[in-house]
């Protein structure tokens, strides 16, 4: 089945910066966004997708809905439910770097309400707005079961881990942020209680794993 995502090894050029797919499997897609100073994304929503952010460099202001906003700096996380309009603005002079995890994968699951660059009601950018990835643009790979791969992005250490060992999942450092990319934790009747797209801290992982087990495996990003 064809996956509707940014083409492999291509970067989308945006009026606020750029984004590309840094990791993808059959369930989730992780984008790396770079937002330039004093630029902002559209005030937009994803009607179907669950979205999570991890700020790995810089400081941003995130509008949530029409009345609330939140200031965020590295390293921090945020979950956004389907249908919630949101906008991210970089108010800091250095370029902001953000990881965005989305599921299900569909780049056209996008509705723009307001945009500083005249893109209201317009669809996602097409192929002519893309360019090839550069050598310095990292791309994450899924490791083999019970192993990990380490990357450095903007001086931040990021690990991609795949395991079916609950003890390994619980062994991450106390201040780690965990973003689920595949698999998850299940209840006794096989319902996922931690699933792709969820971004949590280790306190939540420790609490959930007191009761719930890994469903076959869990692939996650750890910072």
C-alpha positions as CSV (number, residue, x, y, z in Angstrom):
1,X,0.0,0.0,0.0
2,X,1.4,3.4,-1.0
3,X,2.1,5.7,2.0
4,X,1.0,9.4,1.5
5,X,4.0,11.1,3.0
6,X,6.9,13.4,2.0
7,X,8.9,11.6,-0.7
8,X,11.9,9.7,0.5
9,X,15.2,11.8,0.7
10,X,13.3,15.0,-0.1
11,X,12.9,18.2,2.0
12,X,9.8,20.4,1.8
13,X,10.7,24.1,1.6
14,X,8.3,26.2,3.6
15,X,7.9,30.0,3.9
16,X,8.9,29.5,7.6
17,X,11.7,27.0,7.1
18,X,11.7,23.4,6.1
19,X,10.6,19.9,7.1
20,X,11.3,16.3,6.0
21,X,10.7,12.8,7.1
22,X,13.5,11.7,9.5
23,X,11.8,8.4,10.4
24,X,8.9,6.3,9.1
25,X,7.4,2.9,9.5
26,X,4.0,1.6,8.5
27,X,2.3,3.2,11.5
28,X,3.9,6.6,12.2
29,X,5.9,9.3,10.5
30,X,8.4,11.6,12.3
31,X,9.3,14.9,10.7
32,X,12.2,17.2,11.5
33,X,11.1,20.8,11.3
34,X,13.4,23.8,11.3
35,X,11.5,27.1,11.9
36,X,13.4,30.4,11.3
37,X,13.4,33.4,13.5
38,X,10.1,35.3,13.7
39,X,8.4,32.8,11.4
40,X,5.4,30.6,12.2
41,X,3.5,27.7,10.8
42,X,-0.1,28.1,9.7
43,X,-2.9,28.0,12.3
44,X,-3.9,24.5,11.2
45,X,-5.3,21.2,12.4
46,X,-5.1,17.6,11.4
47,X,-8.7,16.2,11.5
48,X,-7.6,12.5,11.8
49,X,-3.9,12.5,13.0
50,X,-2.6,12.4,16.5
51,X,0.4,14.7,16.7
52,X,3.3,15.1,19.2
53,X,6.1,17.6,19.4
54,X,9.5,17.4,20.9
55,X,11.5,20.7,20.9
56,X,15.1,19.8,20.6
57,X,16.6,23.3,20.0
58,X,15.3,26.8,20.5
59,X,12.3,28.5,21.9
60,X,8.8,28.6,20.4
61,X,5.3,29.8,21.2
62,X,2.6,27.3,20.4
63,X,-1.0,28.5,20.0
64,X,-3.5,25.8,21.0
65,X,-7.0,26.4,19.7
66,X,-8.0,30.0,19.4
67,X,-7.5,31.2,22.9
68,X,-4.6,29.5,24.6
69,X,-0.8,29.5,24.0
70,X,2.2,27.9,25.5
71,X,5.8,28.9,25.5
72,X,8.2,26.0,25.1
73,X,12.0,25.5,25.0
74,X,14.3,22.6,24.6
75,X,14.0,19.9,25.7
76,X,10.2,19.7,26.0
77,X,7.2,17.8,24.7
78,X,3.6,18.4,23.7
79,X,0.7,16.2,22.5
80,X,-2.0,17.6,20.2
81,X,-5.3,15.8,19.7
82,X,-6.9,15.3,16.3
83,X,-8.9,18.4,15.2
84,X,-7.1,20.9,17.5
85,X,-6.0,24.0,15.6
86,X,-2.4,24.9,16.5
87,X,0.4,27.2,15.3
88,X,4.1,27.2,16.2
89,X,6.1,30.5,16.1
90,X,9.8,30.9,16.6
91,X,10.4,34.0,18.7
92,X,14.1,33.3,19.4
93,X,16.9,34.4,17.1
94,X,18.3,30.9,16.6
95,X,16.5,28.5,14.3
96,X,14.1,26.2,16.2
97,X,14.4,22.4,15.6
98,X,11.4,20.3,16.3
99,X,10.6,16.6,16.0
100,X,6.9,16.0,15.1
101,X,5.5,12.5,15.4
102,X,2.2,11.8,13.5
103,X,-0.1,8.8,13.1
104,X,-1.8,7.7,10.9
105,X,0.5,8.8,8.0
106,X,-1.2,11.2,5.7
107,X,0.5,14.5,4.7
108,X,-2.8,15.7,3.2
109,X,-4.7,15.4,6.6
110,X,-4.4,19.2,6.9
111,X,-6.8,22.1,7.2
112,X,-5.4,25.6,7.4
113,X,-7.4,28.3,9.2
114,X,-5.0,31.2,9.0
115,X,-1.6,31.7,7.4
116,X,0.8,34.6,7.2
117,X,1.9,33.5,3.8
118,X,-1.4,33.3,1.9
119,X,-1.9,29.6,2.2
120,X,-5.4,29.6,3.8
121,X,-7.5,26.7,2.5
122,X,-4.6,25.5,0.4
123,X,-3.4,21.8,0.4
124,X,0.0,20.5,1.5
125,X,2.9,21.6,-0.7
126,X,3.6,19.6,-3.8
127,X,6.8,18.0,-5.2
128,X,8.0,21.3,-6.8
129,X,8.4,22.7,-3.3
130,X,10.9,20.1,-2.4
131,X,14.7,19.7,-2.7
132,X,17.1,16.9,-2.0
133,X,18.2,16.2,1.5
134,X,21.7,17.4,2.3
135,X,24.5,15.3,3.8
136,X,24.0,17.0,7.2
137,X,20.3,16.0,7.3
138,X,20.1,12.9,9.5
139,X,17.7,10.1,8.7
140,X,16.8,7.6,11.4
141,X,16.6,3.8,10.8
142,X,14.6,1.2,12.7
143,X,16.9,-1.1,14.7
144,X,16.7,-4.8,15.0
145,X,14.7,-6.2,17.9
146,X,16.4,-5.6,21.3
147,X,18.9,-3.1,19.9
148,X,19.3,0.6,19.5
149,X,20.8,3.2,17.2
150,X,22.2,6.5,18.5
151,X,22.1,9.8,16.6
152,X,23.2,13.4,17.4
153,X,20.9,16.2,16.2
154,X,21.8,19.8,17.1
155,X,24.0,18.5,20.0
156,X,21.1,16.4,21.3
157,X,21.5,12.7,21.7
158,X,18.6,10.7,20.3
159,X,18.2,6.9,20.4
160,X,15.9,4.8,18.4
161,X,15.2,1.6,20.3
162,X,13.2,-1.5,19.5
163,X,12.5,-4.1,22.2
164,X,10.2,-6.7,23.6
165,X,12.0,-6.5,27.0
166,X,10.0,-4.6,29.6
167,X,13.1,-4.3,31.8
168,X,15.0,-2.5,29.0
169,X,12.1,-0.1,28.6
170,X,12.0,0.7,32.3
171,X,15.8,1.2,32.4
172,X,15.9,4.6,30.6
173,X,17.1,7.6,32.6
174,X,14.6,9.3,34.8
175,X,14.5,12.5,32.8
176,X,14.1,10.8,29.4
177,X,11.3,11.6,27.0
178,X,9.8,8.6,25.2
179,X,8.0,8.9,21.9
180,X,6.3,5.7,20.7
181,X,6.9,5.0,17.0
182,X,5.6,1.4,16.7
183,X,4.0,-1.3,18.8
184,X,3.2,-0.3,22.4
185,X,1.9,-1.4,25.8
186,X,-1.2,-3.5,26.0
187,X,-3.9,-4.4,28.6
188,X,-4.8,-8.0,29.5
189,X,-7.6,-7.9,26.9
190,X,-5.1,-6.8,24.2
191,X,-6.0,-3.1,24.0
192,X,-3.2,-0.6,23.5
193,X,-2.8,1.8,26.4
194,X,0.4,3.3,25.0
195,X,0.5,3.5,21.2
196,X,2.3,5.1,18.3
197,X,2.3,8.9,18.5
198,X,2.2,9.0,22.3
199,X,5.0,11.1,23.9
200,X,5.5,10.6,27.6
201,X,8.0,10.9,30.4
202,X,9.7,8.1,32.3
203,X,7.4,8.6,35.3
204,X,4.5,7.6,33.1
205,X,6.4,4.6,31.6
206,X,7.2,3.3,35.1
207,X,3.6,3.6,36.2
208,X,2.1,1.9,33.1
209,X,4.6,-1.0,33.2
210,X,3.5,-1.9,36.7
211,X,0.4,-3.3,35.1
212,X,0.7,-3.4,31.3
213,X,2.9,-5.5,29.0
214,X,4.6,-4.9,25.7
215,X,2.5,-6.0,22.7
216,X,5.0,-8.0,20.7
217,X,7.5,-5.1,20.6
218,X,7.8,-1.4,21.1
219,X,9.8,0.9,18.9
220,X,10.5,4.3,20.5
221,X,12.5,7.4,20.3
222,X,14.3,8.4,23.5
223,X,15.8,11.8,24.4
